[in-house]
Each structure stands twice: as structure tokens, then as C-alpha cells.
Amino acid sequence: MEPLVVKVWIFLFGMAVGSFLNVCIYRLPRSLSLIHPRSICPSCQSKIAFYDNVPVVSYLWLRGRCRHCGTAIPLRYLLVELVSGLFALSVFAHYGLSWEGLFLYGLVSALIVITFIDLDHQIIPDVITYPGIAIGFLASFVLKHITYKESLIGMILGGGILLLIAWGYYLLTKKEGMGGGDIKLLAMIGAFLGWKAVIFTIFVGSAIGTVAGIVLAIRTNGGRRLAIPFGPFLGIGALLFLFFGPQILGWYVALMGWKP
């Protein structure tokens, strides 16, 4: 099969997965089944026909509106499908058609769902992180990109660091500053990617989160305090490590003048 044809099929596969991720993003925080009932319009409750559920194409054909009531469909549905397709291509470019690639695309998909749920509801579902921790660790026994020791250390370090930060913050302020979902999310990232990814993710996620917090503070002119979920920034850090970790670490080492 020609390389271009393979890439097209992978992109289509990724968009189809993105359509399912949209279902997860909407239903998981509402404790709804992912299988039953079939998709409906949240506004008019009309069932969505299969031909209106074709990733990206249906959204564009319907001009982003429900066929029955005309209510606008959030642009995010289109965005998730496109992003999922692009990530599928990115994973393929780095890992090819392999079990490692499929495994890591599963991590990417989980991070997409977690990011949007955390942005909307400030929660990270245990139904994703608990199985993710177990899958990440068990897969390390058979996949080549990580050893079971790296996975175990990453899992313990990931959960342990944020747990210590949460305890320390509570002791100092008597307030909760770090959600349990973030702790389990970083443990899951460590189980999939190892301890180096944990350190990288915390550093990069904190840096990006700080910048985002400053920007929001400026835009609100120091007004009401906004609760900014940390999960999306941890997800960004993990994705950067997955695709660009060695290059970024190499650049940082060169910048600091360290010798390997």
C-alpha cells in the first residue's frame, strides 16, 4: 500500500476515534453509558442519524447546526475529531504501524478526553486514570519503549510528587490546592512514559500553566480569581515529551552547557 494511502487511512481512523472521544467527553462526567442510547441532540433530543455522525464531513455539511432544530453544534466537536486525526498521523510518523504506536495513541486519546473534561467540569474521571495506570504498567512488560522498572518508578514518582505538594499546600494554607485527579493523572503518565516524563511533564506543565494564569489575570484586570485546572497542562507536558522529549532535553542540556 502506498505511503500516502496509509496516511489517509490513519487520519480517517484518528478522526473516527475522535468522534468517540467526543462521546466520552460529553457522557463520562454525566455518568452516562458510552454505548446506549444512541447520540441525540442535547437541545431538541432528536436522534442523530448515522449520516450526520460522519467525522468532520457531517459538521461541515450541516454548517455546524442540528439538522432538526438548527441549534449550533459546538466547534469543539470538529476540533476534537481533527486533532485526534492529526495525533494519529503524528504517532504513526514516530512509531509506525506497531503495538507501541497503538498503545501510545491510546494514551494520547485519554489525554484529549481528560483535557476537555477538566476544562469543563474541573474533574478527571477515575474511570480513565485507574485503568490507565494498570494498562501502562502491564504493557511495560511486553513493549519496547519502556521497561517495567521505568514504568513502576514513573507511576510512584508521578503520584508521589503531586501528593506531597498537595499535602504541603494543605498544611500551609488549610485549603485544598491540588485535586486527587491530577495526582492519578500524573501517575498514569508515569506508568506509560516513565520517570523522565514525570519530571518533564511537571516542569513544562507548571511553566505553561503559570503563563496561562498570568494571561488570565491580565485579561480580568486582577478581578475575580479563576480556578484553572492543572490537568490540561499536565496533558500538554506529556504530549510534548512523547513527541519532542529527546530534542527538548538535548536543547536544554546544550543551553546549560552540561556535558553528557
C-alpha positions as CSV (number, residue, x, y, z in Angstrom):
1,M,0.0,0.0,0.0
2,E,1.4,3.4,-0.9
3,P,2.6,5.6,2.0
4,L,0.1,8.4,1.1
5,V,-2.8,5.9,1.1
6,V,-1.7,4.6,4.5
7,K,-1.5,8.1,6.0
8,V,-5.0,8.9,4.7
9,W,-6.4,5.8,6.3
10,I,-4.7,6.5,9.6
11,F,-6.0,10.1,9.5
12,L,-9.5,8.8,8.9
13,F,-9.1,6.2,11.7
14,G,-8.0,9.0,14.0
15,M,-11.0,11.2,13.2
16,A,-13.3,8.2,13.8
17,V,-11.7,7.8,17.2
18,G,-12.1,11.5,17.8
19,S,-15.9,11.1,17.2
20,F,-15.9,8.5,20.0
21,L,-13.8,10.8,22.2
22,N,-16.5,13.5,21.8
23,V,-19.0,11.0,23.2
24,C,-16.7,10.3,26.2
25,I,-16.1,14.0,26.8
26,Y,-19.9,14.6,27.0
27,R,-21.1,11.4,28.8
28,L,-18.4,10.5,31.3
29,P,-18.8,13.5,33.6
30,R,-22.6,12.9,33.5
31,S,-22.2,9.2,34.4
32,L,-24.0,8.2,31.2
33,S,-23.3,5.0,29.2
34,L,-20.9,5.3,26.3
35,I,-22.9,2.7,24.3
36,H,-26.6,3.3,25.0
37,P,-28.6,5.3,24.0
38,R,-27.5,6.4,20.6
39,S,-26.4,10.0,20.1
40,I,-29.1,12.7,20.4
41,C,-29.2,16.5,20.1
42,P,-28.9,17.9,23.6
43,S,-31.3,20.7,22.6
44,C,-34.2,19.0,20.9
45,Q,-33.5,15.4,21.9
46,S,-33.8,14.2,18.3
47,K,-31.8,11.1,17.5
48,I,-28.8,11.8,15.3
49,A,-28.8,9.7,12.1
50,F,-25.6,7.8,11.1
51,Y,-25.1,10.0,8.1
52,D,-25.0,13.0,10.4
53,N,-22.3,11.4,12.5
54,V,-19.6,11.2,9.9
55,P,-16.5,12.8,11.4
56,V,-15.8,16.3,10.2
57,V,-17.8,15.9,7.0
58,S,-21.2,15.9,8.7
59,Y,-20.2,19.0,10.7
60,L,-19.2,20.9,7.6
61,W,-22.3,19.6,5.6
62,L,-24.7,20.8,8.4
63,R,-22.8,24.0,8.8
64,G,-22.3,23.3,12.4
65,R,-26.0,23.1,13.3
66,C,-28.5,20.4,14.3
67,R,-30.5,19.2,11.2
68,H,-33.7,19.2,13.2
69,C,-33.7,22.3,15.5
70,G,-30.9,24.4,14.0
71,T,-29.1,24.7,17.3
72,A,-25.4,25.4,16.9
73,I,-23.1,22.4,17.4
74,P,-20.0,23.4,19.5
75,L,-17.0,23.9,17.3
76,R,-15.1,21.8,19.7
77,Y,-16.7,18.6,18.2
78,L,-15.0,19.4,14.9
79,L,-11.7,20.3,16.7
80,V,-11.5,17.1,18.7
81,E,-12.0,15.0,15.5
82,L,-9.4,16.9,13.6
83,V,-6.9,16.9,16.5
84,S,-7.4,13.2,17.0
85,G,-6.7,12.5,13.3
86,L,-3.6,14.7,13.4
87,F,-2.3,12.9,16.5
88,A,-2.9,9.6,14.8
89,L,-0.6,10.7,12.0
90,S,2.0,12.0,14.5
91,V,2.1,8.7,16.4
92,F,2.4,6.8,13.1
93,A,5.3,9.1,12.0
94,H,7.2,8.4,15.2
95,Y,6.4,4.7,15.8
96,G,5.0,3.3,12.6
97,L,2.3,0.7,12.5
98,S,3.3,-1.1,15.7
99,W,1.9,-2.1,19.1
100,E,3.9,0.7,20.6
101,G,2.2,3.2,18.3
102,L,-1.3,1.8,19.1
103,F,-0.5,1.8,22.8
104,L,0.7,5.4,22.9
105,Y,-2.2,6.6,20.7
106,G,-4.4,5.2,23.5
107,L,-2.6,7.5,25.9
108,V,-3.0,10.4,23.6
109,S,-6.7,9.7,23.3
110,A,-7.1,9.5,27.0
111,L,-5.3,12.8,27.5
112,I,-7.6,14.5,24.9
113,V,-10.7,13.3,26.8
114,I,-9.2,14.3,30.2
115,T,-8.2,17.8,29.0
116,F,-11.7,18.7,27.8
117,I,-13.5,17.2,30.7
118,D,-11.2,19.0,33.2
119,L,-11.7,22.3,31.3
120,D,-15.5,21.9,31.5
121,H,-16.0,20.3,34.9
122,Q,-12.7,20.6,36.8
123,I,-12.7,16.8,37.3
124,I,-10.5,14.0,36.0
125,P,-12.6,10.8,35.8
126,D,-11.2,7.8,37.8
127,V,-12.7,5.6,35.1
128,I,-9.8,6.8,32.8
129,T,-6.9,7.1,35.2
130,Y,-7.2,4.0,37.3
131,P,-7.4,1.6,34.2
132,G,-4.7,3.8,32.5
133,I,-2.3,3.2,35.4
134,A,-2.8,-0.5,35.3
135,I,-2.6,-0.7,31.4
136,G,0.5,1.4,31.3
137,F,2.3,-0.7,33.9
138,L,1.2,-4.1,32.4
139,A,2.1,-3.1,28.9
140,S,5.7,-2.2,30.0
141,F,6.4,-5.9,30.3
142,V,5.8,-6.6,26.6
143,L,6.5,-3.3,24.8
144,K,10.0,-2.0,23.9
145,H,9.8,1.8,24.6
146,I,9.8,1.4,28.4
147,T,10.9,-1.2,30.9
148,Y,8.6,-2.3,33.8
149,K,11.1,-0.7,36.3
150,E,10.8,2.7,34.5
151,S,7.1,2.4,34.5
152,L,6.9,1.5,38.1
153,I,9.2,4.3,39.2
154,G,7.3,6.7,37.0
155,M,4.0,5.7,38.5
156,I,5.2,6.0,42.0
157,L,7.1,9.2,41.4
158,G,4.2,10.8,39.4
159,G,1.6,10.2,42.1
160,G,4.0,10.8,45.0
161,I,5.3,14.2,43.9
162,L,1.9,15.8,43.5
163,L,0.6,14.1,46.6
164,L,3.5,15.7,48.6
165,I,2.7,19.0,47.0
166,A,-1.0,18.7,47.9
167,W,-0.2,17.8,51.5
168,G,2.3,20.6,51.8
169,Y,-0.1,23.2,50.4
170,Y,-2.9,22.0,52.7
171,L,-0.6,22.2,55.8
172,L,0.4,25.7,54.9
173,T,-3.0,27.1,53.9
174,K,-5.6,24.7,55.3
175,K,-7.1,24.6,51.8
176,E,-7.0,22.0,49.0
177,G,-4.9,23.2,46.1
178,M,-4.3,20.0,44.2
179,G,-7.0,17.7,43.2
180,G,-6.7,13.9,43.5
181,G,-7.4,13.6,39.8
182,D,-4.2,15.4,39.0
183,I,-2.3,13.1,41.2
184,K,-3.7,10.0,39.5
185,L,-3.2,11.6,36.0
186,L,0.5,12.1,36.6
187,A,0.8,8.6,37.9
188,M,-0.8,7.3,34.7
189,I,1.6,9.4,32.6
190,G,4.5,7.9,34.6
191,A,3.2,4.4,34.1
192,F,3.0,4.9,30.3
193,L,6.2,7.0,29.7
194,G,8.5,6.5,32.7
195,W,10.0,8.7,35.4
196,K,11.8,11.1,33.0
197,A,8.4,12.0,31.5
198,V,7.1,12.8,35.0
199,I,9.8,15.3,35.7
200,F,9.5,16.8,32.3
201,T,5.7,17.0,32.5
202,I,5.6,18.7,35.9
203,F,8.2,21.3,34.8
204,V,6.6,22.1,31.4
205,G,3.1,21.8,32.7
206,S,3.8,24.2,35.5
207,A,5.6,26.7,33.2
208,I,2.7,26.7,30.7
209,G,0.1,26.9,33.5
210,T,1.9,29.8,35.1
211,V,1.9,31.7,31.8
212,A,-1.8,30.9,31.2
213,G,-2.6,32.1,34.8
214,I,-0.7,35.4,34.2
215,V,-2.5,36.0,30.9
216,L,-5.9,35.3,32.5
217,A,-5.1,37.6,35.4
218,I,-4.2,40.4,33.0
219,R,-7.3,39.9,30.9
220,T,-9.5,40.1,34.0
221,N,-7.5,43.1,35.4
222,G,-6.8,41.2,38.6
223,G,-10.5,40.7,39.2
224,R,-12.3,37.6,40.4
225,R,-10.0,34.6,41.0
226,L,-10.4,31.9,38.4
227,A,-9.9,28.2,39.2
228,I,-7.6,27.0,36.5
229,P,-7.5,23.2,36.1
230,F,-4.0,21.7,36.1
231,G,-4.9,18.5,34.1
232,P,-4.8,20.1,30.6
233,F,-1.3,21.5,31.3
234,L,-0.1,18.1,32.5
235,G,-1.5,16.6,29.3
236,I,0.4,19.2,27.2
237,G,3.6,18.4,29.0
238,A,3.2,14.7,28.5
239,L,2.4,15.1,24.8
240,L,5.5,17.4,24.3
241,F,7.6,14.7,26.0
242,L,6.1,12.0,23.8
243,F,6.8,13.7,20.5
244,F,9.7,16.1,21.3
245,G,11.2,15.0,24.6
246,P,14.7,14.0,23.5
247,Q,15.0,17.1,21.3
248,I,13.9,19.5,24.1
249,L,16.1,17.8,26.7
250,G,19.0,17.9,24.3
251,W,18.5,21.6,23.7
252,Y,18.2,22.3,27.4
253,V,21.4,20.4,28.2
254,A,23.2,22.3,25.5
255,L,21.8,25.6,26.7
256,M,23.0,24.9,30.2
257,G,26.5,23.9,28.9
258,W,26.3,20.4,30.5
259,K,28.3,17.6,29.1
260,P,26.7,14.1,28.8
